[in-house]
Amino acid sequence: MIEYENLGELNKSFFEEYKISFEKTLNSGWYILGKNVKQFEEEFAAYHQTKYCIGVGSGLDALILSLKTFNFERDSEVIVPSNTYIATILSILHCGLKPVLVEPDLKTYNIDPQKIEEKISSKTKAIMIVHLYGKSCDMSPILALKEKYHLALIEDCAQSHGAKYFGKLTGTFGEFGAFSFYPTKNLGALGDAGAVLTPDFAFTQSIKRLRNYGSDVKYYNEIVGYNSRLQEVQAGFLSIKLRHLDEINAHKQKLAKIYFENLKDDFTKPVDDKNYFDVFHIFNIRHTKRDKLKEYLLKNGIKTEIHYPVPPHKQKAMEGIIIEKDFPISEEIHATTLSLPISFYHTEDDIYRVIEAMNKF
């Protein structure tokens, strides 16, 4: 059986370093906001050649705290792609703001810059883009709109660790880059974890305050805050894995190249563009008989995933919240997309076996 993912196998090569890091943390007696968090924050900021990183509890928290920093009026509007994972939209709702959904480009699956302007109103305060599947959004037109309408820009980088647009890393284009380190990510922890990148010192102080009960000084609370702190243990693991991130991405790119060169054109493959440095958190294809294909592959010993089976506007949780229901491009993607095995632990032989089975479908 070729599994879609196996976190034990994925992390096995890091186990010895993890054990050493865990022992040091355990023996230190300091488990919250200590040396490990500070070290990882400095390393992650340096990797992105930006000034500040703030470790938080999860990717969702990274988005929420980023939005909270702006203190937008209630019911202000935030532009967001219609085919994103639900967490992106939840962050907007948790801040008392209104998500305004914009359709993606059917080729890249990222928000279509040509469709953003028509959704901008006098209540629009921010654009929250998502670099989906490990591919950067088309940033030049988005940045032009940000400038033209004086909008804030928050990047959801949960799936784009190390991805680039014309050589510039995702997470460094807007006021905030919000990251998830969920275990399946290219840079994954061994539990929930997240971080925010920003070039602005004042924003950094604000998020540090928000993540720690609204407090700068212990027992003195300036604002209504949260408890969302990157754990010392997870920060230690992430520092280890960050040193291997380029290696992880390179391996996934090598596997993606095999898919590109050998998978039949019966399947709609991702767009491969030299101006984008894709890191393939997910390698998705599309097919009109997606469900039959998924079942066929499982019978042939290959597990796959669907990212994602239900578009946000059709989720039960969004009833009465997302009123507009006309998102045909998003619905087509959700009905036809299938994610193929492309883990750091998969071998080239694994991928050739997947291709052999698929080309016989």
Helices and strands as residue ranges (DSSP letters): H 7-11, G 12-14, H 15-28, H 35-47, E 52-56, H 59-70, E 77-81, H 86-94, E 98-102, G 113-115, G 117-119, E 124-130, G 132-134, H 139-149, E 152-156, E 164-165, E 168-169, E 176-180, E 194-198, H 201-211, E 215-217, E 220-221, H 232-242, H 245-262, E 276-277, E 283-286, H 290-299, G 312-314, G 316-318, H 328-336, E 337-340, H 348-359
